[in-house]
Amino acid sequence: RAVEESIAQYRPDGLILVPPFADDVKLLHRLDALGVRYATISAKAKLGHARIGTILDERKAAADMIAHAVELGHRRIAHIAGPPPHGGRAWRLAGYRDGLRRAGIPYDPKLVVDGGFTFDDGVAGAKQLLDLRHPPTAIFAANDDSACGVMHEAFERGLRIPQDLSVFGFDDTPASRQTWPSLTTVRQPCREMGYIAAEQLLAAIRDPQAGALVRVPYELKIRQSGGPVPVSAKRR
């Protein structure tokens, strides 16, 4: 009802949907039924007009981040997952597991905790992981805000980053460059993704046969929050 009321009030020619709205199957079906054109950004569901917009290979990006941690010598690598409604949760978790498998590291469910995309989620996840009898030497958080929460909890415990714990994020938000040490993360070009999605939507509005799902590149931004595995961990 809220969607129909908004459409009746504003009469949009089209909409750009970001997660979790881009993954709301009921919403997508309703928009299709109402004849409203839309483009999605990083949608998991490829329904109707959800084939128009932008997408990034988050699974491969996460796997590449794990490969970077492995190159630094880490083998006990943990993951704080994103919120269940967000398509990025499944992709980044799958990429985490891909990276472990390619490195020959067995998957340990104790090293994966449910979280979200907030600072507090990172703090809570870090508490759970760092309280383990054999805590991880590296933590890959589902986004930069939660990674900053991990760093905060590590500092509260007197741990040094990256000497005692390496931390990795995803998105390359301003916080990743403003925190200290600066955060190693995956750069997701959000501004460019929005611009391209708008271009594709406008093209589809002009011509129903136009518009495409455009894959955009990502980049690992290697900064100061990741370092070699601690010597003490090598002795375990």
FIVO-441726 format. One record per residue (C-alpha): residue number from 1; y, z, x. Coordinates in steps of 0.25 Angstrom, whole numbers, padded with zeros to 4 digits. Example, Ala and Ser with C-alpha at 12.3 -4.5 7.8 and 13.67 -1.06 7.14 Angstrom:
FIVO-441726
+-----+-------+-------+-------+
: pos :    yy :    zz :    xx :
+-----+-------+-------+-------+
:   1 : -0018 :  0031 :  0049 :
:   2 : -0004 :  0029 :  0055 :
+-----+-------+-------+-------+
//
This chain:
FIVO-441726
+-----+-------+-------+-------+
: pos :    yy :    zz :    xx :
+-----+-------+-------+-------+
:   1 :  0000 :  0000 :  0000 :
:   2 :  0010 :  0004 :  0011 :
:   3 :  0007 : -0010 :  0018 :
:   4 :  0010 : -0017 :  0005 :
:   5 :  0022 : -0009 :  0002 :
:   6 :  0028 : -0012 :  0015 :
:   7 :  0025 : -0027 :  0014 :
:   8 :  0031 : -0027 :  0000 :
:   9 :  0044 : -0020 :  0006 :
:  10 :  0046 : -0028 :  0019 :
:  11 :  0038 : -0041 :  0016 :
:  12 :  0035 : -0043 :  0031 :
:  13 :  0031 : -0057 :  0035 :
:  14 :  0021 : -0051 :  0045 :
:  15 :  0017 : -0038 :  0052 :
:  16 :  0014 : -0034 :  0066 :
:  17 :  0003 : -0023 :  0066 :
:  18 :  0000 : -0014 :  0078 :
:  19 : -0012 : -0004 :  0079 :
:  20 : -0017 :  0003 :  0071 :
:  21 : -0011 : -0006 :  0060 :
:  22 : -0016 : -0018 :  0067 :
:  23 : -0031 : -0013 :  0065 :
:  24 : -0029 : -0008 :  0051 :
:  25 : -0039 : -0017 :  0044 :
:  26 : -0035 : -0013 :  0030 :
:  27 : -0020 : -0016 :  0033 :
:  28 : -0024 : -0030 :  0039 :
:  29 : -0032 : -0034 :  0027 :
:  30 : -0020 : -0029 :  0018 :
:  31 : -0010 : -0037 :  0026 :
:  32 : -0019 : -0049 :  0025 :
:  33 : -0020 : -0048 :  0010 :
:  34 : -0005 : -0046 :  0009 :
:  35 : -0003 : -0059 :  0017 :
:  36 :  0005 : -0052 :  0028 :
:  37 :  0004 : -0058 :  0041 :
:  38 :  0003 : -0048 :  0053 :
:  39 :  0000 : -0048 :  0068 :
:  40 : -0007 : -0037 :  0075 :
:  41 : -0006 : -0030 :  0089 :
:  42 : -0019 : -0025 :  0095 :
:  43 : -0027 : -0026 :  0082 :
:  44 : -0041 : -0023 :  0083 :
:  45 : -0044 : -0029 :  0069 :
:  46 : -0043 : -0044 :  0069 :
:  47 : -0041 : -0046 :  0054 :
:  48 : -0033 : -0057 :  0047 :
:  49 : -0019 : -0058 :  0054 :
:  50 : -0024 : -0047 :  0064 :
:  51 : -0027 : -0060 :  0072 :
:  52 : -0013 : -0062 :  0075 :
:  53 : -0005 : -0053 :  0085 :
:  54 : -0008 : -0047 :  0099 :
:  55 : -0020 : -0040 :  0105 :
:  56 : -0023 : -0035 :  0119 :
:  57 : -0037 : -0033 :  0125 :
:  58 : -0036 : -0018 :  0125 :
:  59 : -0051 : -0016 :  0128 :
:  60 : -0050 : -0024 :  0141 :
:  61 : -0038 : -0017 :  0144 :
:  62 : -0044 : -0004 :  0143 :
:  63 : -0056 : -0008 :  0151 :
:  64 : -0047 : -0013 :  0162 :
:  65 : -0041 :  0001 :  0162 :
:  66 : -0054 :  0007 :  0164 :
:  67 : -0057 : -0002 :  0175 :
:  68 : -0045 :  0002 :  0182 :
:  69 : -0049 :  0017 :  0181 :
:  70 : -0063 :  0013 :  0186 :
:  71 : -0056 :  0006 :  0198 :
:  72 : -0049 :  0019 :  0201 :
:  73 : -0062 :  0026 :  0202 :
:  74 : -0063 :  0033 :  0188 :
:  75 : -0076 :  0034 :  0181 :
:  76 : -0073 :  0045 :  0171 :
:  77 : -0063 :  0038 :  0163 :
:  78 : -0059 :  0043 :  0149 :
:  79 : -0053 :  0037 :  0137 :
:  80 : -0044 :  0042 :  0126 :
:  81 : -0045 :  0033 :  0115 :
:  82 : -0035 :  0028 :  0105 :
:  83 : -0034 :  0031 :  0090 :
:  84 : -0046 :  0025 :  0082 :
:  85 : -0037 :  0016 :  0072 :
:  86 : -0031 :  0009 :  0084 :
:  87 : -0038 : -0004 :  0089 :
:  88 : -0035 :  0000 :  0103 :
:  89 : -0044 :  0012 :  0103 :
:  90 : -0056 :  0004 :  0102 :
:  91 : -0052 : -0007 :  0112 :
:  92 : -0047 :  0003 :  0123 :
:  93 : -0060 :  0012 :  0121 :
:  94 : -0069 :  0000 :  0122 :
:  95 : -0061 : -0005 :  0134 :
:  96 : -0063 :  0009 :  0140 :
:  97 : -0078 :  0008 :  0138 :
:  98 : -0078 : -0006 :  0144 :
:  99 : -0071 : -0002 :  0156 :
: 100 : -0081 :  0010 :  0158 :
: 101 : -0093 :  0000 :  0156 :
: 102 : -0088 : -0010 :  0166 :
: 103 : -0087 :  0001 :  0176 :
: 104 : -0101 :  0006 :  0174 :
: 105 : -0095 :  0019 :  0168 :
: 106 : -0103 :  0026 :  0157 :
: 107 : -0095 :  0028 :  0144 :
: 108 : -0093 :  0043 :  0142 :
: 109 : -0089 :  0047 :  0128 :
: 110 : -0083 :  0060 :  0133 :
: 111 : -0073 :  0052 :  0140 :
: 112 : -0067 :  0045 :  0127 :
: 113 : -0059 :  0054 :  0118 :
: 114 : -0052 :  0050 :  0105 :
: 115 : -0037 :  0049 :  0105 :
: 116 : -0025 :  0041 :  0101 :
: 117 : -0013 :  0035 :  0106 :
: 118 : -0004 :  0047 :  0108 :
: 119 :  0000 :  0057 :  0119 :
: 120 : -0007 :  0068 :  0112 :
: 121 : -0020 :  0060 :  0111 :
: 122 : -0020 :  0058 :  0126 :
: 123 : -0018 :  0073 :  0128 :
: 124 : -0029 :  0077 :  0119 :
: 125 : -0038 :  0066 :  0125 :
: 126 : -0035 :  0071 :  0139 :
: 127 : -0038 :  0085 :  0135 :
: 128 : -0052 :  0081 :  0130 :
: 129 : -0055 :  0072 :  0142 :
: 130 : -0050 :  0082 :  0153 :
: 131 : -0058 :  0093 :  0147 :
: 132 : -0071 :  0086 :  0150 :
: 133 : -0080 :  0093 :  0160 :
: 134 : -0079 :  0080 :  0168 :
: 135 : -0065 :  0074 :  0164 :
: 136 : -0061 :  0060 :  0166 :
: 137 : -0054 :  0055 :  0179 :
: 138 : -0047 :  0044 :  0170 :
: 139 : -0042 :  0043 :  0156 :
: 140 : -0039 :  0030 :  0149 :
: 141 : -0030 :  0033 :  0137 :
: 142 : -0029 :  0024 :  0125 :
: 143 : -0014 :  0022 :  0127 :
: 144 : -0003 :  0027 :  0135 :
: 145 :  0002 :  0038 :  0126 :
: 146 : -0012 :  0045 :  0126 :
: 147 : -0013 :  0042 :  0142 :
: 148 :  0000 :  0050 :  0143 :
: 149 : -0006 :  0062 :  0135 :
: 150 : -0018 :  0061 :  0145 :
: 151 : -0008 :  0062 :  0157 :
: 152 : -0001 :  0074 :  0150 :
: 153 : -0014 :  0082 :  0148 :
: 154 : -0019 :  0079 :  0163 :
: 155 : -0005 :  0084 :  0168 :
: 156 : -0007 :  0097 :  0159 :
: 157 : -0020 :  0099 :  0166 :
: 158 : -0014 :  0097 :  0180 :
: 159 : -0021 :  0084 :  0182 :
: 160 : -0014 :  0073 :  0191 :
: 161 : -0013 :  0059 :  0186 :
: 162 : -0020 :  0051 :  0192 :
: 163 : -0025 :  0060 :  0203 :
: 164 : -0034 :  0068 :  0193 :
: 165 : -0034 :  0059 :  0181 :
: 166 : -0031 :  0044 :  0179 :
: 167 : -0025 :  0041 :  0165 :
: 168 : -0024 :  0027 :  0159 :
: 169 : -0017 :  0022 :  0146 :
: 170 : -0015 :  0010 :  0138 :
: 171 : -0003 :  0002 :  0133 :
: 172 :  0008 :  0004 :  0144 :
: 173 :  0018 :  0011 :  0135 :
: 174 :  0031 :  0016 :  0142 :
: 175 :  0024 :  0030 :  0143 :
: 176 :  0014 :  0024 :  0153 :
: 177 :  0026 :  0021 :  0162 :
: 178 :  0034 :  0034 :  0159 :
: 179 :  0023 :  0044 :  0162 :
: 180 :  0020 :  0049 :  0175 :
: 181 :  0011 :  0045 :  0182 :
: 182 :  0013 :  0031 :  0175 :
: 183 :  0001 :  0027 :  0166 :
: 184 : -0009 :  0016 :  0170 :
: 185 : -0011 :  0009 :  0157 :
: 186 : -0014 : -0004 :  0150 :
: 187 : -0001 : -0012 :  0146 :
: 188 : -0002 : -0017 :  0132 :
: 189 :  0010 : -0026 :  0130 :
: 190 :  0014 : -0021 :  0116 :
: 191 :  0028 : -0027 :  0116 :
: 192 :  0022 : -0041 :  0119 :
: 193 :  0011 : -0039 :  0109 :
: 194 :  0020 : -0036 :  0098 :
: 195 :  0029 : -0048 :  0101 :
: 196 :  0017 : -0057 :  0102 :
: 197 :  0011 : -0051 :  0089 :
: 198 :  0025 : -0054 :  0082 :
: 199 :  0025 : -0069 :  0087 :
: 200 :  0011 : -0071 :  0082 :
: 201 :  0014 : -0065 :  0068 :
: 202 :  0027 : -0074 :  0067 :
: 203 :  0018 : -0086 :  0070 :
: 204 :  0008 : -0082 :  0060 :
: 205 :  0019 : -0080 :  0049 :
: 206 :  0024 : -0094 :  0052 :
: 207 :  0010 : -0100 :  0052 :
: 208 : -0002 : -0093 :  0047 :
: 209 : -0011 : -0100 :  0056 :
: 210 : -0003 : -0095 :  0068 :
: 211 : -0003 : -0082 :  0076 :
: 212 : -0013 : -0077 :  0085 :
: 213 : -0019 : -0064 :  0091 :
: 214 : -0013 : -0064 :  0105 :
: 215 : -0020 : -0056 :  0116 :
: 216 : -0010 : -0050 :  0126 :
: 217 : -0013 : -0045 :  0140 :
: 218 : -0013 : -0031 :  0145 :
: 219 : -0011 : -0025 :  0159 :
: 220 : -0016 : -0013 :  0166 :
: 221 : -0003 : -0005 :  0171 :
: 222 : -0008 :  0003 :  0183 :
: 223 :  0001 :  0015 :  0185 :
: 224 : -0001 :  0029 :  0191 :
: 225 : -0009 :  0036 :  0181 :
: 226 : -0022 :  0030 :  0186 :
: 227 : -0028 :  0034 :  0200 :
: 228 : -0041 :  0035 :  0207 :
: 229 : -0052 :  0044 :  0202 :
: 230 : -0050 :  0059 :  0207 :
: 231 : -0059 :  0062 :  0220 :
: 232 : -0064 :  0074 :  0212 :
: 233 : -0070 :  0065 :  0201 :
: 234 : -0077 :  0056 :  0211 :
: 235 : -0085 :  0068 :  0216 :
: 236 : -0091 :  0071 :  0202 :
+-----+-------+-------+-------+
//
